[in-house]
Amino acid sequence: MTMLTTKAIIRKLWDAQGYGNVAVWEDGTAEVIAPGAEPSLGGKSPLAVFKPIPLVGGFPMLDHALFDAGLQDTIEKTIRDAGGEITRG
């Protein structure tokens, strides 16, 4: 099983801006989905669905988002509150 990492999610959010939301599953899979979609992977719902623009849209560069403690905390709290495990990696 792949461990979720905060930085991998932030990178996916950065790349998904303007294309949709990012659904994240317990196995580390993260996919861009259409807004309002109800995603499923192997019959399982995602741990969380993140909206990229509110989370990373205000950062001028990806590196700023990757090392922002507040953003990292927000993502980690969301995943942990959903019962998942995550590292900063």
C-alpha positions as CSV (number, residue, x, y, z in Angstrom):
1,M,0.0,0.0,0.0
2,T,1.3,3.4,-1.0
3,M,1.5,6.0,1.8
4,L,-0.2,9.3,1.1
5,T,2.1,12.3,1.1
6,T,1.2,15.9,1.6
7,K,3.6,17.1,-1.1
8,A,2.2,14.7,-3.7
9,I,-1.3,15.9,-3.1
10,I,-0.1,19.6,-3.3
11,R,1.5,18.8,-6.7
12,K,-1.6,17.2,-7.9
13,L,-3.7,20.1,-6.8
14,W,-1.3,22.5,-8.5
15,D,-1.6,20.6,-11.8
16,A,-5.4,20.3,-11.5
17,Q,-6.1,24.0,-11.3
18,G,-8.8,24.9,-13.8
19,Y,-9.4,21.2,-14.7
20,G,-11.5,19.9,-11.8
21,N,-11.2,18.8,-8.2
22,V,-8.8,16.2,-6.8
23,A,-10.2,13.0,-5.2
24,V,-7.7,11.2,-2.9
25,W,-8.1,7.6,-1.9
26,E,-6.5,5.7,1.0
27,D,-4.1,3.8,-1.3
28,G,-2.5,7.0,-2.4
29,T,-4.4,7.3,-5.7
30,A,-5.3,10.9,-6.5
31,E,-7.4,11.7,-9.6
32,V,-8.8,14.8,-11.1
33,I,-12.5,14.6,-11.2
34,A,-15.3,16.9,-12.6
35,P,-16.8,19.3,-10.0
36,G,-19.9,17.7,-8.5
37,A,-18.9,14.1,-9.5
38,E,-19.2,11.3,-7.0
39,P,-16.0,9.3,-7.6
40,S,-15.4,5.7,-6.8
41,L,-12.4,3.6,-7.2
42,G,-12.8,-0.2,-6.9
43,G,-16.2,0.5,-5.2
44,K,-14.6,2.7,-2.6
45,S,-15.3,6.4,-2.0
46,P,-12.3,8.8,-1.7
47,L,-11.1,9.9,1.7
48,A,-11.4,13.5,0.5
49,V,-12.1,15.7,-2.5
50,F,-10.1,18.9,-2.6
51,K,-10.8,22.0,-4.6
52,P,-7.5,23.2,-6.1
53,I,-8.1,26.9,-6.7
54,P,-9.0,27.8,-3.1
55,L,-6.1,25.8,-1.8
56,V,-3.2,26.6,-4.1
57,G,-4.5,29.3,-6.5
58,G,-3.1,32.1,-4.4
59,F,0.5,30.9,-4.5
60,P,2.7,32.4,-7.2
61,M,4.8,29.3,-7.6
62,L,4.5,25.6,-6.8
63,D,7.4,25.8,-4.4
64,H,5.6,28.3,-2.2
65,A,2.6,26.0,-2.0
66,L,4.8,22.9,-1.2
67,F,6.4,24.5,1.8
68,D,3.4,26.4,3.2
69,A,2.8,25.0,6.7
70,G,-0.8,26.1,6.8
71,L,-1.6,24.4,3.5
72,Q,0.2,21.2,4.7
73,D,-1.8,21.3,8.0
74,T,-5.1,21.7,6.2
75,I,-4.5,18.8,3.8
76,E,-3.2,16.5,6.6
77,K,-6.1,17.3,8.9
78,T,-8.6,16.6,6.2
79,I,-7.1,13.2,5.4
80,R,-6.6,12.2,9.1
81,D,-10.2,13.3,10.0
82,A,-11.4,11.0,7.2
83,G,-9.5,8.1,8.8
84,G,-6.5,8.1,6.5
85,E,-2.7,8.2,7.2
86,I,-0.5,10.8,5.6
87,T,3.1,12.0,5.9
88,R,4.8,15.2,4.7
89,G,7.2,13.3,2.4
